[in-house]
Amino acid sequence: MGLFNFLTQEIAIDLGTANTLIIHNEQVVVDEPSIVAIDRTTNKIVAVGKRAMMMHEKTHENLKTIRPLKDGVIADFNAAEGMLREMIKLVHPKKKPWFPPSWKMVICIPSSITEVEKRAVRDSAEQAGAKEVYMIHEPMAAALGIGIDVEEPTGNMIIDIGGGTTGISVIALAGIVCDQSIRIAGDEFTADIMEAMRRYHSLMIGERTAEQIKIHVGSALKELDTPPDDIAVNGRDLVTGIPKQIMVSYQEVAEALDKSIFKIEEAILKALESTPPELAADIYRRGLYLTGGGALLRGLDKRISQKIKLPVHVADDPLRAVVRGTGMALKNISRMPFLMK
C-alpha cells in the first residue's frame, strides 16, 4: 500500500484565467500566472508562470507568449496541456523520480462551462499525467474555501470575481440553486485601464502595466477613506511616438472601471431576482460573500453594498479561497456529492 501511495499522489488545481494554483499535502505549492512562452521554431515550451510573464509583450519573432485560458475556459488546448504538465513538475521541483507518479486531481471549473469545455479540461489533465480527474464548480469550491457549510439547508450567495469570468451563485444543500455568469472580470478591468490611458492621455501601455495600475491604485469608488498614492505610469506617447511618464490617481481608475462594475452589479441583481424567496430571506440575514482576485479591488464591497442594500463580506484570502475549497474537496472526495467525474 505504501508503494501504491508513493506512485499515486493527490493534487487540487485551480486552473484560472489569470493564475494557476496547486495544493499538495494541504499546502499551496504552486501559485503562478497562467501563461507559457513557446519557441516558434521548435514548438517547445521555454518558460511557464512568472518567468513567462516577465517575457510577455517583450518577445521577438521566434518566441511567443500564450495565455491558454480565456474567459475561464481553455482556448488553446496544446498550450494548456503543456502549461499544466510544467506546473505539475513544480510540485516536486528538486526530485526527479524514477517512476513519475500518477496524479489524482480535483480541478475547479466555472459553473457556466459547457460539456465540450469540460471535456477539454479533462483531456488536458489526462495528457498531463492524471489517472483520476474530478471536477468541482468554482462557486462551490469558493464556499468551501471560506468556511461555509454547503450541505446545510441555508442559502448563501457567492460572488467569485476571477480573471476571465464573474460567477454569481446561490448555494444550498450542496448544490447550486441559481447561477449567473458574466464574462466581465479582472481581464476586462485591465482592458478598461488600457483604453482609459489611450483615450485621456494618448498613452499606449501594455497589459502588464495596466495590471500594475489595477493592483496599486485600482478602486471601485471615487471617494476612499484611505486613498492610495498616485502611481507613475510609463508608456508610449501616441502623438509623438516617444516614451513618456504620467501620474495616475485612483479616481481616474475608478472612472475607467465604472461601466464594468455596473455590469457586475446588474448581474448580481438579476441573480437575486431569480432566487427562491426562502433562500432570499437567508441571504438577507447573512449577506453576500466576495471571493477571487477581483474582491481585492478597493471599495468594491462598499459599492455593491450601497447598490443592493445588503451586507457584503470579503473573504479573508480571496485569491486562494477557490483553491483551498478544491483542496478540501480532494481530502473528502467520498463525502462530496457535487464532485463530477
N, C-alpha and C positions, 0 to 999 in steps of 0.2 A: 504493500500500500504506500510505503514511503517513497519508493521509486516512482510509482504512478503519480504521486503528488508533485514530485520533482519535475516530471515530464509535462504535467498539465498545470498551468498557472492561471490565476484568475485576475482579470483587469476590468475596470469600469472606465468607459470612454465618453467624454462629452465632445463630440465631433462638431465644433461650432464653425460658423462662417468666418469669425474673426480669430478665435483661439481654440486650440485643441488641448484638453486636459485629460490626464490619465491617472487613475488611482490604482495602486498596487499595495497589498498588505495594509489597507486603510490609510495610506499616505498618498498625498498628491505628489507623484514622482515626475510628471511631465506637465509643463504649463508653457506652451509655445504658440506663437502666431500660426494660423492655418495657411501656410504659404510654402511653395517649393521653388527652387531655382534649378532650371534644366538646361543642359548643354544642347544646343540645337543640332550640332554636328553628330554627336553620338547618342542623343536622346536619353542620356543618363542624368540622374539627379545629382546635382553638385552640392546643394545645401537645403536644409529644411528649417522651419521655425525662425528663431531670432536671427541666425546667420543669413537666411534667405531674405528676411525682412530688411536687413541692412543693405542688401543688393537691390531691393525693389525700387523701380523707377531710375535706376542708375546703371542699367545693363548696356552692353554693346550688342552687336547683331548676332554673335554666336551664343549669347546667353539670354534666357527669358525667365521671368518670374511669373508663376501662375498661382492664383488663389482658387483651389479646386472646388470650393463650395460657394454657391451663390444663393441668396435668399433662403439659407438654412438647408439646402439640399445639394447633392453632388452635381456639379456642372461639367466637370472633366474627370471621367472615370479613371483613366490611367494615372493622372496626377494624384488623384485622391488615394488610390491604392498604394502608389509609391510613397506618398506622404505618411500614410498610416503605418506602412512597413518600417519606415525610418524612425517614426515617433516611437513605435513599439520597441525598437532596438535601444532607445534611450532609457527604457525601464531598467535594464541592466547594462549600463554603458561600459563598465570595466570588465564584465565577464564575457568570454567568448565560448559558450557552451559547445561541447562535442555534439550533443543532440539538441537542436533548437526546440524549446518547449512548445507544446500545443497550448493554445490560449482558449480559455473560456471567457467570453466577453459579454458585457452588458453595454449597449450603446444607446444613447438617448437620441430621439428623433423629434422633429416638430409635429405637433398634433394634427396639422393640416396636410401632412405628407400623403402622396398618392401611392398606390401599390407598386407602380414602376419605380418611383423614387426609393421606396422601402427596399425593393429588390437590389437596387444599385448599392445601397449601404451594406446589405448582407453580402453581396458579391465582393465588394471591396474588402470587407473584414475577412472573408474566407480566403481571398487571394493573399491577404497579409498574414495568414497563418492561423486563423481562428478555427478551432474544432467545433465549438458550440457558440452560437450567436443568439443572444436575447436582445430584445429592444424594449425601450420604455419611452413613453411620451414625455417631452420636456416639462410641461406644467406639473405632471405627476412627480417627476424627479425633483423639481424645484420645491414642491410642497414637502416632500420627504426631507429634503436638504435643510429646510428652515424649521424643521421640528414639528410639523403639523401631523396629527394622526389622521391619515387619509381614509381609514376604514370606518370611522365613526359617522353616524347619520347627521352630519352638520355641514352646512355649505361654507366653502372657503373660496374666495376669488384670488387667483394668482395672475399677476401681470409680469410676464417674462420678456424683458426688452433685450434682445441679443444683438448680434452684428447684422444679420440679414432680415430677421422677422421679429415681430412683437406678437406673442401668444397671450391671449386673454381667456382664461378658462375658469369655470366654476366646477369645483371638485367636491364630491360627496360619495360615501360608501365605496371607496376605492375605484371610482370611475369618473369620467369627465361628463358632466351633465350638459353644459353648453360651452361652446368654443368659438372664439373669433380669432382669426389670424390675419395680420396685415403685413405687407412687405415694406414696412417703414420701421427702421431701427437704426442702429449705430452707423451703418454704411451710408444710409440716407442723410443722417446728420452731417457726416463728413462731406458728402457731396454738396449739401446746403452751404457749408462754410466755404468750400472752394468757389462756389458760384457767387457768394456774397463778396469775397475778396476780389473776384474778377469784375463784378458789376460796380462796386462802390469805390474801389481803389485802383482799378485797372492793373491788378497784380495777379499774375499766374502762379499758383502754388500747387504742390503735389499732394498726393493722398496722405503721405506720412506727416507733412507739415500741418495739414488740416486736422489730422488725428491728434497732434500735439496741442493745437489750439483748443480742441474739444476737451482734452484732459485738463489743461492748465486754466482756461478761462470759460469753459463751457457752462452755460446756465439756461434754465428754462424760464427764469423770471428776470425782469429788467431792474428790479429792486431787491438786493440781497442784504441780509443783516451783516454778514461778514464777507464783503466782496473780495475776490482775488485781485492781485496786482495785474496791471496790463502786461501783455506779452509782446516781445519784439518778434516780428514775422519777416522772414526773408523770402523773396521770390523774384520773378522776372517782370519788369515793367512792360505792359502790353503796348504802350505808346512808343517808348524809346528802344525797347528790347534789352535794356541794361538791367543787371541785378539791382534791387533796391530793398530797403527795410522800412517797415511801418510798425506803429504800435497799435495793438488791437485790445479793446476792452470787452468785458463780459457782456455789457449792454448790446454791443454790436452782434455778438454771437447769439444772444437771446432773441434778437430781431431776426437773425438768419434762420434760427431753428423753429420760429413761431408756427409756421404752416404745418410742418411735420408733426410737431407736438399736438397741434389742434386735431390732426387726423387720428392720432392715438387716443385722444380724449373722446372723439366721436365713436371710435371702435369700442371703448370701454362702456359708453352709454348704451350702445347697441347690444352689447353682451348683457348688460343689466336689464334691458328691456325684455330679453328672451329668457331671463332666469325665473324658474317657478317661484311663486310667492313665499312658500315656506323657507326656501333657500335664501331668497332675498332678505327675509327677516333675520336670518343668521348673519348675512353679510353686513346688514345694518349694525348689528351688535359688534361684530368682530373687525370690520373694516376690510381694506384691500391690502394685499402683500405685493411689494415690488421686488423683483429679482432680475438678474442679468446685468451686464455691464452698463446698460442704459440707465439703470436705477441710481448710478453714481452721479448722474447729471445734477448739478446744484439746483435746488429749488423745485425739482420735478415733483416730488411727493406733495409739496405745499400747493403747487399749481393744480395738480389733479384733484387734491382735496377741496380746493376752492370751487372747482368746476362741478364736482359731483356731490359736494356737501356730506362726504363720508370720511372717516379717518383713513389715512394711507400709511402703512408701515414699510420701511425699507429693511430688507434682510440684513443681518449682521455682516456677512461677507457675500454680497450679491453675485460677484463674479464666479464664486465657487459653489453656490447653492445647488445648481443643477448637477455638477459632478459629485458633490457629497451625497445627494439623494440617489444618484446612479450607483455609487459605492455601497449605500445601504441596501439597495435592491439586490446587488450582487451577493451581499453577505447573507441575505434571507430569500434566496431565489425560490425555494419551495413554498414560502408563505406569501408570495406576491402574485395574486391572481391576474393583475393587469400587465404582466410581462408577456411580450409576444415572441414566439419562436420564429 
